Amino acid sequence: MNAGPTDLKLSFFPPLHQQRRMWVLDTLRREGVSEIVDIGCGEGELLTTLCQPAPWLGPRSQYRRNRSSTQNADDCLASMFDDVLLNDSETRDLHPTRIAGLDIDARALQYAVEDTSPLSANPQYTRWEPLQVNLWHGSLDSINPTFVDVECIVATEVIEHLTDDLVQHFAPVLLGVYHPRIFLMTTPSYTFNARFSPPGVRDPMGHADPTGRTDRVFRHADHKFEWTAGEFTNWCATVSKEWGYTVEVGSVGYPLDKDPWGRDKQAGGASQVAEFKRMDDTNSKRKRERRIRTLHAAQLEKKDPHRLVVTHHFTAHPQAGCPHQLEEISAAFIRTFESWGESVLRVEDLWFSGDIAVLCGGSVELLIEMAERDSRLHLQRIAGQRKGNWTIELQGGVQRPKDDWSAARISQQEEVSMEEDQEHPLDSGAGMTAWPNGEGDAWREDESWAGSCIDEGGGWGWATPEPIHNY
């Protein structure tokens, strides 16, 4: 029996590297993280994503508490909604205020410098909150004081590239010295590598263990090791206990292709993931502090310090947190309904139309509150839908003024009726059919363009599955 090819091609959709990034972003959103350090940031793909502004102010933004000296409490409603999630089923937006990246590769950092620059930002997107980006050049085993007590540290596909001496410092530095509230990491699963070849056959496209300690075949020539699912779980359990963290281990990256030998469940996902959360009880804090003082701090302080490559500052819109008077916002609502010629619009349609977002000072909650307070409007909260898809109806519909051409046509009809005994150069009714039936309002019937610039699917622009082997 022909066993088939020894090199099995696998396809992932979305692509595997994007699935890892999605896991990171989903976790950051769920935890409401605003400060992130990306260890081993490379060319800055994650940082560039984090530089994209949220469509409106976050629930904890400092700008939500700003008030103009000319406004009283009734004219600034944003603070009423602090820390309120309007829809429990909705995924939060990310609202980072400070992000940083560290890498040892100076050339890769130059790409990150360019891609995270405000000059590379899309000018069509309004930024409602400021953002600071710092990029550092240096090694993992050197202490950076600015990383201490940061809210979240991310290290995706990093640890497998480290030599033994750096692996030794990985957890003590990241979980000990820096002790972030949350630490996220990913690494390849050696258990999954079985999917790349038939049972009992070595992957011909793989790379032999460069250390010579095992007979394993890795996915990348620079990988110093790749852990099985059991080895990764054990390592996570050990370091989390040492440094006072809880940990949840999982995997992402399940191929579209079913395994001919039924190894799908046993192989699991292509990338292993772990979410560490700091324990802040007194005993955990004391244990961390004691281990930091006695274990690695002295020798790490002797390392060359990190070099700051660049600092980028993204400024917020000058109107952020400073909404206009309620009457002005209400009038803008009505104008928008009339200009669209629609009696029902999504919250997202209103937000991105004209100057409503600016009039609301970047607070979408203020827009929603206005819709509920104005008797001419009706807000429909749709269960299971994000608030951008909720609808607002203009009670009584849109009062469309008569078009100029309609008035002229009526006048023409009156003239014809007065001169019925005269021969008209056109066939009877020809003037009435000169406008194709309904074509004048065809754009109102075609709503395919409405909100088309809004990405409903996570923003990656996936088109076809990505074949993968050595990823």
Disulfide bonds with the S-S distance in Angstrom:
none
